Structure formats: structure tokens, C-alpha cells
């Protein structure tokens, strides 16, 4: 698919840690929202971040049909073990 003529969408990603019964934590990364309008995506992210200020939120633009792994930066989160302690 030719992404140059494809509409851009804005993806809101949420990352957080979740306690486990063994006193460790799991890292969770989820896509919360996708919009064609950047302002709507930013508004959603700001509201979500206000509700969960200790979590990580980001908005990523992408063309429909785009191979995100070819971008310099795309929706992903690196979680180090120390982050989960």
C-alpha cells in the first residue's frame, strides 16, 4: 500500500506496571485510542495521563498500511528489569 497517500492516524499508547502475587511486577503496554485527528488523540492522552500520572503515555502518528518497523521510532516501550522493581 502506498502510504504517501494514506490518511494518518494517531495512536495513543499506555505503559504501566502491574503487581504480581510473587511481589514482582509485569510491564504492560497497550494501545488505548486511535484517531484521525491529532488534537483528539492529544486530548485523550492528556485526560488519561491526568487520571494515571505515574504511567507513561505517548501519541504516535502513522499512515494506514505503514510498516511501523521501518520508522526510526514507533509505538514500543523498552522495559528494564529495574523499572519493574
N, CA, C and O of each residue as an XYZ file, in Angstrom:
340
protein
N       0.841     -1.181      0.000
C       0.000      0.000      0.000
C       0.883      1.242      0.000
O       1.864      1.309      0.741
N       0.542      2.213     -0.821
C       1.281      3.471     -0.876
C       0.870      4.324      0.307
O      -0.242      4.851      0.339
N       1.761      4.463      1.285
C       1.413      5.209      2.494
C       1.483      6.716      2.297
O       0.969      7.469      3.125
N       2.114      7.171      1.210
C       2.215      8.610      0.973
C       0.828      9.229      0.789
O       0.609     10.379      1.170
N      -0.106      8.478      0.211
C      -1.450      9.000      0.005
C      -2.443      8.479      1.039
O      -3.633      8.788      0.966
N      -1.971      7.702      1.987
C      -2.848      7.142      3.016
C      -3.081      8.159      4.123
O      -2.198      8.956      4.439
N      -4.278      8.130      4.712
C      -4.526      9.043      5.831
C      -3.657      8.679      7.036
O      -3.333      7.514      7.268
N      -3.297      9.705      7.784
C      -2.527      9.499      9.003
C      -3.485      9.286     10.160
O      -4.511      9.958     10.267
N      -3.137      8.341     11.027
C      -3.873      8.139     12.267
C      -2.904      8.407     13.416
O      -1.687      8.382     13.237
N      -3.455      8.659     14.576
C      -2.660      8.951     15.762
C      -3.005      7.914     16.818
O      -4.163      7.760     17.206
N      -1.982      7.209     17.272
C      -2.137      6.067     18.169
C      -1.695      6.481     19.572
O      -0.573      6.953     19.760
N      -2.576      6.305     20.550
C      -2.233      6.591     21.944
C      -1.838      5.278     22.608
O      -2.613      4.323     22.649
N      -0.602      5.255     23.129
C      -0.053      4.083     23.787
C       0.058      4.368     25.287
O       0.398      5.478     25.696
N      -0.230      3.359     26.087
C      -0.187      3.454     27.551
C       0.702      2.337     28.068
O       0.526      1.181     27.684
N       1.653      2.664     28.931
C       2.524      1.656     29.538
C       2.500      1.836     31.052
O       2.510      2.955     31.563
N       2.468      0.702     31.756
C       2.421      0.743     33.208
C       2.902     -0.587     33.768
O       3.078     -1.556     33.029
N       3.113     -0.626     35.073
C       3.479     -1.878     35.722
C       2.295     -2.380     36.537
O       1.492     -1.605     37.057
N       2.216     -3.705     36.629
C       1.125     -4.343     37.347
C       1.715     -5.351     38.329
O       2.448     -6.251     37.919
N       1.406     -5.213     39.629
C       1.952     -6.143     40.621
C       1.471     -7.573     40.384
O       0.354     -7.812     39.926
N       2.346     -8.500     40.710
C       2.011     -9.924     40.651
C       1.969    -10.463     42.082
O       2.490     -9.822     42.996
N       1.365    -11.614     42.285
C       1.298    -12.182     43.641
C       2.668    -12.489     44.255
O       2.789    -12.530     45.479
N       3.702    -12.705     43.431
C       5.031    -13.053     43.965
C       5.890    -11.833     44.276
O       7.111    -11.959     44.368
N       5.294    -10.670     44.439
C       5.974     -9.418     44.781
C       6.749     -8.812     43.619
O       7.410     -7.791     43.810
N       6.697     -9.380     42.454
C       7.323     -8.804     41.265
C       6.255     -8.035     40.498
O       5.095     -7.982     40.906
N       6.661     -7.445     39.390
C       5.723     -6.683     38.573
C       5.837     -7.112     37.118
O       6.899     -7.535     36.662
N       4.739     -6.999     36.405
C       4.736     -7.184     34.959
C       4.620     -5.815     34.307
O       3.918     -4.938     34.810
N       5.307     -5.635     33.193
C       5.142     -4.429     32.405
C       4.040     -4.661     31.392
O       3.999     -5.704     30.738
N       3.154     -3.701     31.260
C       2.036     -3.808     30.328
C       2.096     -2.616     29.378
O       2.248     -1.473     29.809
N       1.976     -2.893     28.101
C       1.904     -1.845     27.083
C       0.638     -2.098     26.284
O       0.409     -3.206     25.798
N      -0.181     -1.065     26.151
C      -1.444     -1.243     25.441
C      -1.745     -0.040     24.563
O      -1.360      1.088     24.868
N      -2.435     -0.303     23.479
C      -2.948      0.762     22.626
C      -4.327      1.108     23.173
O      -5.209      0.253     23.254
N      -4.501      2.373     23.547
C      -5.760      2.798     24.155
C      -6.709      3.475     23.189
O      -7.926      3.405     23.359
N      -6.159      4.132     22.171
C      -7.010      5.022     21.370
C      -6.350      5.261     20.026
O      -5.130      5.400     19.943
N      -7.140      5.308     18.990
C      -6.650      5.655     17.651
C      -7.621      6.672     17.065
O      -8.837      6.487     17.116
N      -7.071      7.749     16.507
C      -7.911      8.798     15.926
C      -7.283      9.321     14.640
O      -6.071      9.230     14.442
N      -8.106      9.855     13.793
C      -7.594     10.531     12.597
C      -7.174     11.960     12.907
O      -6.415     12.577     12.160
N      -7.679     12.471     14.016
C      -7.430     13.858     14.401
C      -6.376     13.911     15.507
O      -6.573     13.337     16.579
N      -5.256     14.598     15.251
C      -4.169     14.670     16.231
C      -4.623     15.350     17.512
O      -4.249     14.924     18.605
N      -5.417     16.390     17.391
C      -5.886     17.105     18.577
C      -6.733     16.191     19.465
O      -6.619     16.238     20.690
N      -7.570     15.371     18.862
C      -8.395     14.432     19.634
C      -7.514     13.418     20.350
O      -7.767     13.088     21.509
N      -6.489     12.925     19.677
C      -5.576     11.957     20.296
C      -4.828     12.599     21.462
O      -4.695     11.993     22.525
N      -4.346     13.814     21.266
C      -3.633     14.510     22.347
C      -4.559     14.792     23.528
O      -4.156     14.664     24.684
N      -5.792     15.174     23.235
C      -6.771     15.437     24.304
C      -7.041     14.148     25.093
O      -7.070     14.166     26.323
N      -7.236     13.042     24.385
C      -7.457     11.766     25.063
C      -6.265     11.417     25.952
O      -6.435     11.018     27.105
N      -5.050     11.572     25.401
C      -3.845     11.240     26.152
C      -3.718     12.115     27.401
O      -3.392     11.609     28.475
N      -3.968     13.398     27.275
C      -3.858     14.302     28.423
C      -4.840     13.925     29.523
O      -4.493     13.965     30.704
N      -6.057     13.563     29.149
C      -7.048     13.151     30.146
C      -6.637     11.846     30.817
O      -6.752     11.707     32.035
N      -6.161     10.896     30.031
C      -5.726      9.612     30.592
C      -4.527      9.805     31.515
O      -4.457      9.196     32.582
N      -3.585     10.650     31.106
C      -2.391     10.907     31.922
C      -2.758     11.617     33.231
O      -2.117     11.391     34.257
N      -3.765     12.455     33.198
C      -4.201     13.133     34.421
C      -4.794     12.134     35.414
O      -4.662     12.309     36.626
N      -5.443     11.094     34.907
C      -6.026     10.058     35.765
C      -4.967      9.100     36.311
O      -5.130      8.538     37.394
N      -3.886      8.917     35.559
C      -2.834      7.967     35.946
C      -1.469      8.627     35.768
O      -0.730      8.277     34.848
N      -1.125      9.584     36.647
C       0.094     10.376     36.458
C       1.403      9.594     36.570
O       2.440     10.078     36.115
N       1.382      8.410     37.157
C       2.612      7.626     37.284
C       2.875      6.732     36.070
O       3.928      6.102     35.976
N       1.936      6.681     35.161
C       2.062      5.833     33.974
C       2.665      6.615     32.817
O       2.793      7.837     32.885
N       3.034      5.908     31.758
C       3.629      6.506     30.566
C       2.601      6.500     29.441
O       1.964      5.480     29.179
N       2.443      7.640     28.779
C       1.545      7.766     27.643
C       2.288      8.440     26.500
O       3.157      9.280     26.734
N       1.955      8.082     25.276
C       2.562      8.715     24.108
C       1.583      8.652     22.950
O       0.735      7.762     22.879
N       1.714      9.621     22.035
C       0.939      9.632     20.793
C       1.913      9.417     19.651
O       2.926     10.110     19.553
N       1.610      8.462     18.791
C       2.440      8.159     17.624
C       1.628      8.358     16.351
O       0.530      7.813     16.240
N       2.139      9.126     15.384
C       1.461      9.229     14.095
C       1.884      8.067     13.194
O       3.026      7.610     13.247
N       0.954      7.602     12.376
C       1.257      6.539     11.413
C       0.262      6.610     10.267
O      -0.917      6.904     10.462
N       0.758      6.335      9.074
C      -0.125      6.244      7.915
C      -0.759      4.860      7.912
O      -0.115      3.882      8.290
N      -2.006      4.769      7.491
C      -2.650      3.468      7.376
C      -1.850      2.610      6.404
O      -1.459      3.075      5.334
N      -1.612      1.386      6.771
C      -0.853      0.478      5.916
C       0.648      0.624      6.030
O       1.384     -0.049      5.308
N       1.123      1.481      6.916
C       2.566      1.717      7.075
C       3.202      0.618      7.916
O       2.649      0.217      8.940
N       4.356      0.133      7.488
C       5.138     -0.829      8.259
C       5.882     -0.040      9.325
O       6.892      0.603      9.039
N       5.384     -0.089     10.548
C       5.957      0.733     11.622
C       7.390      0.361     11.945
O       8.142      1.197     12.445
N       7.787     -0.874     11.671
C       9.161     -1.277     11.986
C      10.187     -0.598     11.090
O      11.385     -0.692     11.354
N       9.745      0.084     10.035
C      10.672      0.806      9.164
C      10.895      2.247      9.621
O      11.742      2.948      9.069
N      10.138      2.691     10.628
C      10.292      4.058     11.132
C      11.437      4.117     12.138
O      11.774      3.115     12.768
N      12.024      5.287     12.279
C      13.098      5.474     13.260
C      12.580      5.239     14.679
O      13.311      4.729     15.528
N      11.333      5.605     14.939
C      10.714      5.389     16.251
C       9.250      5.065     16.022
O       8.564      5.745     15.258
N       8.785      4.045     16.675
C       7.397      3.622     16.517
C       6.864      3.134     17.858
O       7.638      2.990     18.804
N       5.558      2.875     17.965
C       4.981      2.500     19.261
C       5.638      1.264     19.860
O       5.349      0.131     19.475
N       6.508      1.510     20.790
C       7.166      0.436     21.523
C       7.682      1.020     22.825
O       7.904      2.226     22.937
N       7.866      0.169     23.784
C       8.393      0.610     25.064
C       9.411     -0.419     25.516
O       9.123     -1.615     25.544
N      10.603      0.043     25.871
C      11.612     -0.841     26.450
C      11.453     -0.798     27.963
O      11.453      0.274     28.568
N      11.321     -1.955     28.555
C      11.172     -2.027     29.998
C      12.345     -2.806     30.557
O      12.552     -3.973     30.224
N      13.098     -2.152     31.402
C      14.223     -2.810     32.051
C      13.739     -3.438     33.356
O      12.762     -2.984     33.951
N      14.431     -4.480     33.789
C      14.039     -5.171     34.995
C      13.948     -4.213     36.180
O      13.036     -4.332     36.999
N      14.872     -3.275     36.282
C      14.869     -2.332     37.396
C      13.598     -1.476     37.412
O      13.142     -1.056     38.476
N      13.033     -1.222     36.231
C      11.798     -0.454     36.159
C      10.632     -1.183     36.813
O       9.651     -0.569     37.234
N      10.754     -2.479     36.888
C       9.654     -3.297     37.386
C       9.772     -3.624     38.873
O       8.909     -4.297     39.436
N      10.826     -3.155     39.496
C      11.042     -3.460     40.922
C      10.162     -2.600     41.793
O      10.205     -2.714     43.018
